[in-house]
C-alpha cells in the first residue's frame, strides 16, 4: 500500500471497504480481477490489540520504492514513518 492508502485504510478503526469493493467488482469490464482484490479486505489490525500491546505494519506499494511503517498501541492514534 502507498502511504495514502495506509492512512485511508489501516488508520481507520472501523472501515471494511466492502461497499467500495462490491462496486469495483460490479463496474469492472472484466470479472477476472483477482490481482486487484489483493489487500482489499478489512485487515482488522485493531483486533490485534486484544493480545498485543503494540502493532506494526510495514508495506510498500507494488512498483514503488517508498516503504511505509505504521505503528500503534491501539489507543486510537498511530505513527507513520518511512522504513527500509
C-alpha positions in Angstrom: 0.0 0.0 0.0 1.1 3.6 -0.5 1.3 6.0 2.4 -2.0 7.5 1.4 -3.7 4.0 1.3 -2.3 3.2 4.8 -3.8 6.4 6.2 -7.2 5.8 4.5 -7.5 2.1 5.3 -5.3 1.0 8.2 -5.6 4.2 10.2 -9.4 3.8 10.3 -10.6 1.8 13.2 -13.8 0.6 11.6 -13.6 0.5 7.8 -14.0 -2.7 5.9 -14.2 -1.3 2.4 -16.8 -3.9 1.5 -19.1 -1.4 -0.2 -16.3 0.0 -2.4 -15.1 -3.5 -3.2 -18.5 -4.6 -4.4 -18.9 -1.5 -6.6 -15.4 -2.1 -8.2 -16.4 -5.7 -9.0 -19.8 -4.8 -10.4 -18.3 -2.0 -12.5 -15.2 -3.9 -13.8 -15.1 -4.5 -17.5 -13.5 -7.9 -16.7 -14.7 -10.2 -14.0 -11.1 -11.6 -13.7 -9.9 -9.1 -11.0 -8.1 -11.4 -8.6 -4.9 -9.4 -8.7 -6.9 -6.2 -7.9 -8.5 -7.9 -4.9 -5.3 -8.4 -3.0 -5.3 -6.2 0.0 -8.9 -5.1 -0.4 -10.4 -6.9 2.6 -10.6 -5.5 6.1 -7.3 -6.4 7.9 -8.5 -5.9 11.4 -5.3 -4.5 12.9 -7.1 -3.1 15.9 -8.3 -6.5 16.9 -4.6 -7.5 17.4 -4.5 -5.3 20.5 -6.6 -7.9 22.3 -3.4 -10.0 22.5 -0.6 -7.4 22.0 0.3 -4.0 23.4 1.8 -2.7 20.1 1.1 -3.4 16.5 3.2 -2.6 13.4 2.7 -2.8 9.6 5.5 -2.3 7.1 4.3 -2.0 3.5 5.3 -0.9 0.0 3.0 -0.5 -2.9 3.9 -2.6 -6.0 6.1 -0.7 -8.4 7.1 1.9 -5.9 10.3 2.3 -3.8 8.8 4.1 -0.8 8.2 1.9 2.2 5.8 3.0 5.0 5.7 1.8 8.6 2.5 2.1 10.6 2.7 1.7 14.4 0.0 1.9 17.1 -0.6 0.9 20.7 -4.3 0.6 20.0 -5.3 3.8 21.7 -6.8 5.3 18.5 -3.6 7.1 17.5 -0.8 5.8 15.2 2.6 6.9 13.9 3.6 6.8 10.3 7.3 6.7 9.3 9.5 5.8 6.3 11.1 2.4 6.5 13.7 0.4 4.6 
